[in-house]
Amino acid sequence: MTPSHFPFFFLLALSLLTGCGKKGADDDDHPTATQAADPPLAPNQVQLSENQVRAINLRLGRLTTQDVSNVVKATGTLSLPPQRRASVSAYQGGIIRALPVTEGQPVRQGQVLAELENPDFVQLQQDYLTQRDQFAFLEADYNRQKALLAEQVGVAKNVQQTAANYNAARATLRSLESRLTTLGIALGPLRAGRLVSRIPVKSPLAGRLRYQPGLAIGASVSPAGPLFEVLDTRRLFVELQVFEQDFGKVHVGQAVHVTLPSLPDRPATEALVAYIDPAFNPATKTVKVRAIIDHNHDEQLLPGLFVNAVIDVDPAAAPAAVATVPDAALVPEGESNYLYTLVSTRHEATGNEYVYEKHEVRTGAAARGFTAITPVDKLPANAQIVINGAYYLQAQQGKSSGGQGDDD
């Protein structure tokens, strides 16, 4: 090699070494063919972090098989049995001097709700004491006249007259005692000479108290005007309207599962069919069916609320059980329904990541919180179905789709 060619070969070797070094650096920045890379999410998939799963209380379940078709669905309202509602009035007019209870407060049967004052109360007690003394005198005279007649000293006419006076006085006394007892005035203290100027208004049953308009201390009330209403909602009627085609399937004693649109998180309340109206309503094409709820102990169910009901019919006529999922597992989208299944778990340095996949299903009969389904595409064997949190997955998937569209 001549000296003139040396610089050229030196520069060529240096460039080759530099290229090899750069190639090695690039290889460090990218995974090799042996490194595992997570596959990208499919359009029908969504990924959540462990913190997201915990925050929304996402829960998984399996397909169940049960009968949800052998039921009758109905709608209606809750009402109070007449024996569980009391309108409280004063037996005699007066002025309200005390209101010892607050509206909404639970009250006991016989508890004092108000105290009324009226001068006529005192006069009535005085009349009773006078009549009682008069009766005692007439009773003694009647007994004396009978004794004289028995000794053939008295006159029969006198005995008859004193007997008439005695009986009339006794009837008057009993009438006054009845009035005093009705007003809530105790006869024992009164006979001892203790008169009262106020009378109590008591609750005829246990329940929740409601004031009537215009109620106030110092207000004047009349016997015709109600002061309070007491409602005992621990036992309720479920007034249902059953359509003509289902009427023949319903019988007294069947179980009823009652849910309220206004309380979507409340589990179904159990009731029993107690009465079927013998009259058919041609205007609505329905028959009234009444069920009874005997255990409204938390008193969340209120008269007048709208309800949905599912009546269990004869189990002997039940068809074969079908695949079902809880109602909360289904999310509507347009005219279709979908559910989500867990398809994989990715272990990342920051924690686990979970991938869920959306599946279209056809829905069938629904009852007791479950809906029959038929998957459009076959679900994986032993699929783990999202039974709580499906709506959140749907929302997250919508955000992901929107984000991709914006990037494009």
LUMMAR-224877 format. One record per residue (C-alpha): x, y, z; residue in three letters. Coordinates in pm, whole numbers, plus 50000, padded with zeros to 5 digits. Layout:
residues N
pt px X; py Y; pz Z; residuo Ala .
...
This chain:
residues 408
pt px 50000; py 50000; pz 50000; residuo Met .
pt px 50140; py 50340; pz 49910; residuo Thr .
pt px 50143; py 50621; pz 50163; residuo Pro .
pt px 49895; py 50813; pz 49954; residuo Ser .
pt px 49633; py 50540; pz 50003; residuo His .
pt px 49662; py 50517; pz 50385; residuo Phe .
pt px 49426; py 50805; pz 50480; residuo Pro .
pt px 49151; py 50658; pz 50266; residuo Phe .
pt px 49158; py 50315; pz 50434; residuo Phe .
pt px 49180; py 50472; pz 50781; residuo Phe .
pt px 48867; py 50676; pz 50727; residuo Leu .
pt px 48681; py 50369; pz 50590; residuo Leu .
pt px 48766; py 50156; pz 50897; residuo Ala .
pt px 48662; py 50433; pz 51133; residuo Leu .
pt px 48324; py 50470; pz 50964; residuo Ser .
pt px 48258; py 50095; pz 50989; residuo Leu .
pt px 48335; py 50090; pz 51362; residuo Leu .
pt px 48106; py 50388; pz 51424; residuo Thr .
pt px 47820; py 50218; pz 51238; residuo Gly .
pt px 47855; py 49901; pz 51442; residuo Cys .
pt px 47842; py 50100; pz 51766; residuo Gly .
pt px 47523; py 50281; pz 51664; residuo Lys .
pt px 47356; py 49955; pz 51568; residuo Lys .
pt px 47427; py 49813; pz 51912; residuo Gly .
pt px 47276; py 50119; pz 52082; residuo Ala .
pt px 46959; py 50092; pz 51873; residuo Asp .
pt px 46922; py 49726; pz 51966; residuo Asp .
pt px 46922; py 49822; pz 52336; residuo Asp .
pt px 46626; py 50062; pz 52280; residuo Asp .
pt px 46392; py 49798; pz 52124; residuo His .
pt px 46286; py 49449; pz 52247; residuo Pro .
pt px 46445; py 49156; pz 52080; residuo Thr .
pt px 46250; py 48876; pz 51916; residuo Ala .
pt px 46273; py 48675; pz 52242; residuo Thr .
pt px 46117; py 48954; pz 52461; residuo Gln .
pt px 45733; py 48922; pz 52527; residuo Ala .
pt px 45530; py 49230; pz 52431; residuo Ala .
pt px 45161; py 49279; pz 52531; residuo Asp .
pt px 44935; py 49257; pz 52226; residuo Pro .
pt px 44734; py 49571; pz 52148; residuo Pro .
pt px 44374; py 49586; pz 52266; residuo Leu .
pt px 44103; py 49483; pz 52022; residuo Ala .
pt px 43822; py 49733; pz 51946; residuo Pro .
pt px 43585; py 49539; pz 52174; residuo Asn .
pt px 43827; py 49533; pz 52467; residuo Gln .
pt px 43898; py 49773; pz 52752; residuo Val .
pt px 44174; py 49771; pz 53012; residuo Gln .
pt px 44149; py 49879; pz 53377; residuo Leu .
pt px 44415; py 49918; pz 53641; residuo Ser .
pt px 44397; py 49745; pz 53975; residuo Glu .
pt px 44311; py 50076; pz 54142; residuo Asn .
pt px 44021; py 50135; pz 53902; residuo Gln .
pt px 43882; py 49787; pz 53964; residuo Val .
pt px 43896; py 49845; pz 54337; residuo Arg .
pt px 43746; py 50195; pz 54317; residuo Ala .
pt px 43432; py 50086; pz 54128; residuo Ile .
pt px 43395; py 49762; pz 54328; residuo Asn .
pt px 43401; py 49559; pz 54008; residuo Leu .
pt px 43281; py 49205; pz 54074; residuo Arg .
pt px 43289; py 48890; pz 53862; residuo Leu .
pt px 43048; py 48599; pz 53842; residuo Gly .
pt px 42949; py 48304; pz 53625; residuo Arg .
pt px 42652; py 48218; pz 53410; residuo Leu .
pt px 42373; py 48059; pz 53614; residuo Thr .
pt px 42090; py 47838; pz 53497; residuo Thr .
pt px 41743; py 47892; pz 53636; residuo Gln .
pt px 41384; py 47936; pz 53531; residuo Asp .
pt px 41283; py 48298; pz 53478; residuo Val .
pt px 41005; py 48246; pz 53226; residuo Ser .
pt px 40738; py 48085; pz 53443; residuo Asn .
pt px 40633; py 48408; pz 53610; residuo Val .
pt px 40371; py 48677; pz 53570; residuo Val .
pt px 40487; py 49039; pz 53559; residuo Lys .
pt px 40268; py 49320; pz 53688; residuo Ala .
pt px 40286; py 49680; pz 53801; residuo Thr .
pt px 40103; py 49863; pz 54073; residuo Gly .
pt px 40132; py 50076; pz 54385; residuo Thr .
pt px 40174; py 50032; pz 54758; residuo Leu .
pt px 39887; py 50115; pz 54989; residuo Ser .
pt px 39803; py 50095; pz 55358; residuo Leu .
pt px 39544; py 49855; pz 55496; residuo Pro .
pt px 39259; py 50061; pz 55647; residuo Pro .
pt px 39335; py 49906; pz 55988; residuo Gln .
pt px 39685; py 50060; pz 55969; residuo Arg .
pt px 39574; py 50422; pz 55917; residuo Arg .
pt px 39404; py 50637; pz 56182; residuo Ala .
pt px 39262; py 50988; pz 56162; residuo Ser .
pt px 39272; py 51138; pz 56513; residuo Val .
pt px 39014; py 51397; pz 56617; residuo Ser .
pt px 38905; py 51550; pz 56947; residuo Ala .
pt px 38584; py 51411; pz 57099; residuo Tyr .
pt px 38497; py 51762; pz 57213; residuo Gln .
pt px 38610; py 52107; pz 57098; residuo Gly .
pt px 38870; py 52309; pz 57287; residuo Gly .
pt px 39195; py 52501; pz 57276; residuo Ile .
pt px 39524; py 52318; pz 57214; residuo Ile .
pt px 39749; py 52376; pz 57515; residuo Arg .
pt px 40022; py 52116; pz 57457; residuo Ala .
pt px 40172; py 51920; pz 57167; residuo Leu .
pt px 40417; py 51675; pz 57329; residuo Pro .
pt px 40504; py 51487; pz 57008; residuo Val .
pt px 40678; py 51591; pz 56685; residuo Thr .
pt px 40562; py 51518; pz 56334; residuo Glu .
pt px 40728; py 51205; pz 56195; residuo Gly .
pt px 40793; py 51068; pz 56542; residuo Gln .
pt px 40695; py 50706; pz 56610; residuo Pro .
pt px 40413; py 50690; pz 56864; residuo Val .
pt px 40268; py 50410; pz 57077; residuo Arg .
pt px 39908; py 50308; pz 57097; residuo Gln .
pt px 39749; py 50517; pz 57373; residuo Gly .
pt px 40027; py 50781; pz 57374; residuo Gln .
pt px 39913; py 51140; pz 57438; residuo Val .
pt px 39940; py 51349; pz 57120; residuo Leu .
pt px 39786; py 51675; pz 57244; residuo Ala .
pt px 39611; py 51834; pz 57542; residuo Glu .
pt px 39292; py 52038; pz 57503; residuo Leu .
pt px 39140; py 52291; pz 57743; residuo Glu .
pt px 38773; py 52388; pz 57765; residuo Asn .
pt px 38562; py 52522; pz 58058; residuo Pro .
pt px 38298; py 52268; pz 57962; residuo Asp .
pt px 38533; py 51991; pz 58075; residuo Phe .
pt px 38523; py 52122; pz 58432; residuo Val .
pt px 38145; py 52169; pz 58419; residuo Gln .
pt px 38101; py 51811; pz 58298; residuo Leu .
pt px 38302; py 51680; pz 58593; residuo Gln .
pt px 38097; py 51890; pz 58835; residuo Gln .
pt px 37778; py 51755; pz 58680; residuo Asp .
pt px 37908; py 51403; pz 58729; residuo Tyr .
pt px 37989; py 51459; pz 59097; residuo Leu .
pt px 37647; py 51616; pz 59158; residuo Thr .
pt px 37471; py 51334; pz 58979; residuo Gln .
pt px 37675; py 51077; pz 59172; residuo Arg .
pt px 37563; py 51228; pz 59503; residuo Asp .
pt px 37203; py 51242; pz 59381; residuo Gln .
pt px 37221; py 50879; pz 59274; residuo Phe .
pt px 37355; py 50773; pz 59613; residuo Ala .
pt px 37060; py 50950; pz 59782; residuo Phe .
pt px 36803; py 50794; pz 59548; residuo Leu .
pt px 36960; py 50450; pz 59588; residuo Glu .
pt px 36933; py 50475; pz 59968; residuo Ala .
pt px 36570; py 50596; pz 59945; residuo Asp .
pt px 36481; py 50314; pz 59705; residuo Tyr .
pt px 36631; py 50053; pz 59936; residuo Asn .
pt px 36445; py 50203; pz 60234; residuo Arg .
pt px 36110; py 50198; pz 60053; residuo Gln .
pt px 36164; py 49834; pz 59956; residuo Lys .
pt px 36239; py 49743; pz 60315; residuo Ala .
pt px 35920; py 49917; pz 60438; residuo Leu .
pt px 35712; py 49740; pz 60178; residuo Leu .
pt px 35860; py 49407; pz 60281; residuo Ala .
pt px 35752; py 49477; pz 60641; residuo Glu .
pt px 35405; py 49569; pz 60509; residuo Gln .
pt px 35450; py 49921; pz 60639; residuo Val .
pt px 35524; py 50099; pz 60316; residuo Gly .
pt px 35311; py 50173; pz 60013; residuo Val .
pt px 35369; py 50003; pz 59680; residuo Ala .
pt px 35317; py 50329; pz 59494; residuo Lys .
pt px 35604; py 50493; pz 59678; residuo Asn .
pt px 35832; py 50202; pz 59598; residuo Val .
pt px 35746; py 50230; pz 59230; residuo Gln .
pt px 35814; py 50604; pz 59226; residuo Gln .
pt px 36151; py 50576; pz 59404; residuo Thr .
pt px 36247; py 50287; pz 59174; residuo Ala .
pt px 36176; py 50505; pz 58868; residuo Ala .
pt px 36382; py 50792; pz 59011; residuo Asn .
pt px 36663; py 50554; pz 59104; residuo Tyr .
pt px 36680; py 50395; pz 58760; residuo Asn .
pt px 36674; py 50732; pz 58584; residuo Ala .
pt px 36955; py 50864; pz 58804; residuo Ala .
pt px 37162; py 50551; pz 58742; residuo Arg .
pt px 37120; py 50586; pz 58364; residuo Ala .
pt px 37225; py 50952; pz 58379; residuo Thr .
pt px 37526; py 50864; pz 58594; residuo Leu .
pt px 37637; py 50589; pz 58355; residuo Arg .
pt px 37601; py 50828; pz 58061; residuo Ser .
pt px 37822; py 51087; pz 58230; residuo Leu .
pt px 38078; py 50822; pz 58318; residuo Glu .
pt px 38090; py 50710; pz 57955; residuo Ser .
pt px 38143; py 51066; pz 57832; residuo Arg .
pt px 38421; py 51127; pz 58085; residuo Leu .
pt px 38594; py 50800; pz 57996; residuo Thr .
pt px 38573; py 50880; pz 57625; residuo Thr .
pt px 38732; py 51219; pz 57689; residuo Leu .
pt px 39018; py 51050; pz 57874; residuo Gly .
pt px 38926; py 51174; pz 58225; residuo Ile .
pt px 39002; py 50912; pz 58491; residuo Ala .
pt px 38707; py 50843; pz 58719; residuo Leu .
pt px 38912; py 50735; pz 59022; residuo Gly .
pt px 39083; py 51071; pz 59086; residuo Pro .
pt px 38761; py 51253; pz 58997; residuo Leu .
pt px 38562; py 51062; pz 59263; residuo Arg .
pt px 38831; py 51171; pz 59509; residuo Ala .
pt px 38755; py 51532; pz 59416; residuo Gly .
pt px 39044; py 51601; pz 59177; residuo Arg .
pt px 38908; py 51787; pz 58873; residuo Leu .
pt px 39116; py 51851; pz 58560; residuo Val .
pt px 39096; py 52142; pz 58316; residuo Ser .
pt px 39267; py 51963; pz 58024; residuo Arg .
pt px 39188; py 51641; pz 57845; residuo Ile .
pt px 39432; py 51427; pz 57641; residuo Pro .
pt px 39403; py 51332; pz 57276; residuo Val .
pt px 39554; py 50982; pz 57244; residuo Lys .
pt px 39677; py 50774; pz 56952; residuo Ser .
pt px 39448; py 50481; pz 56867; residuo Pro .
pt px 39737; py 50278; pz 56721; residuo Leu .
pt px 40116; py 50263; pz 56694; residuo Ala .
pt px 40281; py 50422; pz 56392; residuo Gly .
pt px 40427; py 50743; pz 56249; residuo Arg .
pt px 40261; py 51074; pz 56329; residuo Leu .
pt px 40152; py 51334; pz 56076; residuo Arg .
pt px 40016; py 51680; pz 56162; residuo Tyr .
pt px 39709; py 51816; pz 55990; residuo Gln .
pt px 39726; py 52173; pz 55846; residuo Pro .
pt px 39666; py 52453; pz 56095; residuo Gly .
pt px 39775; py 52258; pz 56401; residuo Leu .
pt px 39937; py 52487; pz 56661; residuo Ala .
pt px 39937; py 52559; pz 57032; residuo Ile .
pt px 39649; py 52796; pz 57108; residuo Gly .
pt px 39450; py 52690; pz 56803; residuo Ala .
pt px 39082; py 52621; pz 56850; residuo Ser .
pt px 38964; py 52278; pz 56735; residuo Val .
pt px 38624; py 52125; pz 56684; residuo Ser .
pt px 38518; py 51761; pz 56711; residuo Pro .
pt px 38466; py 51745; pz 56334; residuo Ala .
pt px 38821; py 51852; pz 56245; residuo Gly .
pt px 39104; py 51592; pz 56240; residuo Pro .
pt px 39419; py 51690; pz 56428; residuo Leu .
pt px 39659; py 51409; pz 56338; residuo Phe .
pt px 39704; py 51109; pz 56116; residuo Glu .
pt px 39889; py 50799; pz 56238; residuo Val .
pt px 40030; py 50557; pz 55977; residuo Leu .
pt px 40157; py 50210; pz 56057; residuo Asp .
pt px 40358; py 50114; pz 55747; residuo Thr .
pt px 40506; py 49791; pz 55884; residuo Arg .
pt px 40240; py 49600; pz 55689; residuo Arg .
pt px 40147; py 49709; pz 55337; residuo Leu .
pt px 39918; py 49614; pz 55052; residuo Phe .
pt px 40061; py 49575; pz 54700; residuo Val .
pt px 39781; py 49669; pz 54460; residuo Glu .
pt px 39870; py 49508; pz 54125; residuo Leu .
pt px 39709; py 49514; pz 53782; residuo Gln .
pt px 39739; py 49174; pz 53608; residuo Val .
pt px 39659; py 49155; pz 53237; residuo Phe .
pt px 39380; py 48940; pz 53106; residuo Glu .
pt px 39607; py 48680; pz 52943; residuo Gln .
pt px 39792; py 48619; pz 53273; residuo Asp .
pt px 39492; py 48626; pz 53506; residuo Phe .
pt px 39435; py 48248; pz 53501; residuo Gly .
pt px 39791; py 48180; pz 53624; residuo Lys .
pt px 39756; py 48377; pz 53948; residuo Val .
pt px 39626; py 48220; pz 54270; residuo His .
pt px 39604; py 48318; pz 54636; residuo Val .
pt px 39918; py 48220; pz 54826; residuo Gly .
pt px 40167; py 48261; pz 54541; residuo Gln .
pt px 40496; py 48438; pz 54612; residuo Ala .
pt px 40546; py 48791; pz 54478; residuo Val .
pt px 40883; py 48966; pz 54437; residuo His .
pt px 40838; py 49344; pz 54461; residuo Val .
pt px 41094; py 49601; pz 54340; residuo Thr .
pt px 41075; py 49980; pz 54332; residuo Leu .
pt px 41209; py 50196; pz 54046; residuo Pro .
pt px 41260; py 50474; pz 54303; residuo Ser .
pt px 41490; py 50247; pz 54510; residuo Leu .
pt px 41694; py 50062; pz 54245; residuo Pro .
pt px 41958; py 49939; pz 54492; residuo Asp .
pt px 41707; py 49785; pz 54730; residuo Arg .
pt px 41670; py 49405; pz 54701; residuo Pro .
pt px 41332; py 49263; pz 54606; residuo Ala .
pt px 41079; py 49254; pz 54890; residuo Thr .
pt px 40880; py 48935; pz 54931; residuo Glu .
pt px 40500; py 48935; pz 54946; residuo Ala .
pt px 40214; py 48687; pz 54911; residuo Leu .
pt px 39901; py 48705; pz 54695; residuo Val .
pt px 39609; py 48751; pz 54937; residuo Ala .
pt px 39314; py 48863; pz 54723; residuo Tyr .
pt px 39202; py 48854; pz 54360; residuo Ile .
pt px 38924; py 49093; pz 54263; residuo Asp .
pt px 38628; py 48906; pz 54114; residuo Pro .
pt px 38557; py 49197; pz 53878; residuo Ala .
pt px 38736; py 49248; pz 53544; residuo Phe .
pt px 38819; py 49602; pz 53432; residuo Asn .
pt px 38730; py 49623; pz 53060; residuo Pro .
pt px 38890; py 49966; pz 53022; residuo Ala .
pt px 39239; py 49851; pz 53121; residuo Thr .
pt px 39193; py 49480; pz 53040; residuo Lys .
pt px 39327; py 49394; pz 53384; residuo Thr .
pt px 39224; py 49229; pz 53711; residuo Val .
pt px 39324; py 49374; pz 54046; residuo Lys .
pt px 39543; py 49143; pz 54253; residuo Val .
pt px 39640; py 49231; pz 54607; residuo Arg .
pt px 39952; py 49099; pz 54779; residuo Ala .
pt px 40061; py 49164; pz 55136; residuo Ile .
pt px 40403; py 49270; pz 55264; residuo Ile .
pt px 40432; py 49170; pz 55629; residuo Asp .
pt px 40789; py 49281; pz 55701; residuo His .
pt px 40846; py 49646; pz 55608; residuo Asn .
pt px 41048; py 49686; pz 55927; residuo His .
pt px 41283; py 49957; pz 55797; residuo Asp .
pt px 40974; py 50151; pz 55675; residuo Glu .
pt px 41145; py 50252; pz 55350; residuo Gln .
pt px 40844; py 50129; pz 55153; residuo Leu .
pt px 40582; py 50404; pz 55157; residuo Leu .
pt px 40216; py 50410; pz 55055; residuo Pro .
pt px 40168; py 50546; pz 54704; residuo Gly .
pt px 40504; py 50435; pz 54561; residuo Leu .
pt px 40500; py 50269; pz 54218; residuo Phe .
pt px 40624; py 49908; pz 54209; residuo Val .
pt px 40719; py 49635; pz 53966; residuo Asn .
pt px 40623; py 49284; pz 54068; residuo Ala .
pt px 40700; py 48930; pz 53957; residuo Val .
pt px 40451; py 48660; pz 54063; residuo Ile .
pt px 40576; py 48300; pz 54081; residuo Asp .
pt px 40325; py 48071; pz 53911; residuo Val .
pt px 40288; py 47693; pz 53934; residuo Asp .
pt px 40644; py 47548; pz 53941; residuo Pro .
pt px 40515; py 47215; pz 53807; residuo Ala .
pt px 40458; py 47386; pz 53471; residuo Ala .
pt px 40806; py 47539; pz 53456; residuo Ala .
pt px 41006; py 47489; pz 53136; residuo Pro .
pt px 41373; py 47390; pz 53134; residuo Ala .
pt px 41614; py 47627; pz 53304; residuo Ala .
pt px 41805; py 47870; pz 53082; residuo Val .
pt px 42134; py 48061; pz 53106; residuo Ala .
pt px 42093; py 48380; pz 53306; residuo Thr .
pt px 42299; py 48671; pz 53434; residuo Val .
pt px 42218; py 48937; pz 53695; residuo Pro .
pt px 42041; py 49237; pz 53545; residuo Asp .
pt px 42335; py 49460; pz 53644; residuo Ala .
pt px 42566; py 49262; pz 53411; residuo Ala .
pt px 42381; py 49383; pz 53099; residuo Leu .
pt px 42445; py 49718; pz 52933; residuo Val .
pt px 42220; py 49838; pz 52649; residuo Pro .
pt px 42366; py 49998; pz 52342; residuo Glu .
pt px 42117; py 50104; pz 52078; residuo Gly .
pt px 41880; py 49813; pz 52029; residuo Glu .
pt px 42135; py 49555; pz 52146; residuo Ser .
pt px 42256; py 49434; pz 52485; residuo Asn .
pt px 42610; py 49349; pz 52589; residuo Tyr .
pt px 42805; py 49201; pz 52877; residuo Leu .
pt px 43175; py 49200; pz 52962; residuo Tyr .
pt px 43407; py 48909; pz 53045; residuo Thr .
pt px 43756; py 48906; pz 53191; residuo Leu .
pt px 43996; py 48780; pz 52923; residuo Val .
pt px 44346; py 48838; pz 53066; residuo Ser .
pt px 44552; py 48983; pz 53347; residuo Thr .
pt px 44871; py 49177; pz 53268; residuo Arg .
pt px 45139; py 49205; pz 53537; residuo His .
pt px 45301; py 49546; pz 53516; residuo Glu .
pt px 45560; py 49714; pz 53737; residuo Ala .
pt px 45290; py 49953; pz 53863; residuo Thr .
pt px 45043; py 49672; pz 53941; residuo Gly .
pt px 44808; py 49439; pz 53763; residuo Asn .
pt px 44614; py 49550; pz 53456; residuo Glu .
pt px 44292; py 49368; pz 53362; residuo Tyr .
pt px 44154; py 49331; pz 53010; residuo Val .
pt px 43778; py 49289; pz 52959; residuo Tyr .
pt px 43596; py 49201; pz 52639; residuo Glu .
pt px 43248; py 49304; pz 52529; residuo Lys .
pt px 43005; py 49040; pz 52396; residuo His .
pt px 42667; py 49093; pz 52237; residuo Glu .
pt px 42382; py 48884; pz 52379; residuo Val .
pt px 42013; py 48841; pz 52309; residuo Arg .
pt px 41796; py 48880; pz 52616; residuo Thr .
pt px 41487; py 48682; pz 52711; residuo Gly .
pt px 41259; py 48661; pz 53011; residuo Ala .
pt px 41360; py 48837; pz 53332; residuo Ala .
pt px 41260; py 48776; pz 53692; residuo Ala .
pt px 41393; py 48816; pz 54044; residuo Arg .
pt px 41689; py 49025; pz 53931; residuo Gly .
pt px 41809; py 48784; pz 53656; residuo Phe .
pt px 41769; py 48791; pz 53278; residuo Thr .
pt px 41788; py 48499; pz 53038; residuo Ala .
pt px 42053; py 48545; pz 52766; residuo Ile .
pt px 42167; py 48385; pz 52443; residuo Thr .
pt px 42519; py 48495; pz 52333; residuo Pro .
pt px 42544; py 48603; pz 51969; residuo Val .
pt px 42896; py 48453; pz 51962; residuo Asp .
pt px 42997; py 48164; pz 52185; residuo Lys .
pt px 43136; py 48276; pz 52519; residuo Leu .
pt px 43463; py 48127; pz 52646; residuo Pro .
pt px 43425; py 47819; pz 52864; residuo Ala .
pt px 43379; py 47914; pz 53231; residuo Asn .
pt px 43372; py 48280; pz 53132; residuo Ala .
pt px 43411; py 48523; pz 53421; residuo Gln .
pt px 43133; py 48779; pz 53369; residuo Ile .
pt px 43134; py 49131; pz 53509; residuo Val .
pt px 42826; py 49144; pz 53731; residuo Ile .
pt px 42900; py 49482; pz 53890; residuo Asn .
pt px 43075; py 49767; pz 53708; residuo Gly .
pt px 42970; py 49691; pz 53351; residuo Ala .
pt px 42844; py 50046; pz 53292; residuo Tyr .
pt px 43183; py 50184; pz 53395; residuo Tyr .
pt px 43356; py 49955; pz 53143; residuo Leu .
pt px 43117; py 50076; pz 52874; residuo Gln .
pt px 43201; py 50438; pz 52960; residuo Ala .
pt px 43577; py 50371; pz 52958; residuo Gln .
pt px 43550; py 50198; pz 52623; residuo Gln .
pt px 43363; py 50497; pz 52486; residuo Gly .
pt px 43642; py 50729; pz 52606; residuo Lys .
pt px 43908; py 50509; pz 52445; residuo Ser .
pt px 43723; py 50508; pz 52114; residuo Ser .
pt px 43683; py 50884; pz 52127; residuo Gly .
pt px 44049; py 50936; pz 52213; residuo Gly .
pt px 44167; py 50728; pz 51919; residuo Gln .
pt px 43945; py 50918; pz 51686; residuo Gly .
pt px 44090; py 51250; pz 51806; residuo Asp .
pt px 44446; py 51130; pz 51755; residuo Asp .
pt px 44368; py 51033; pz 51399; residuo Asp .
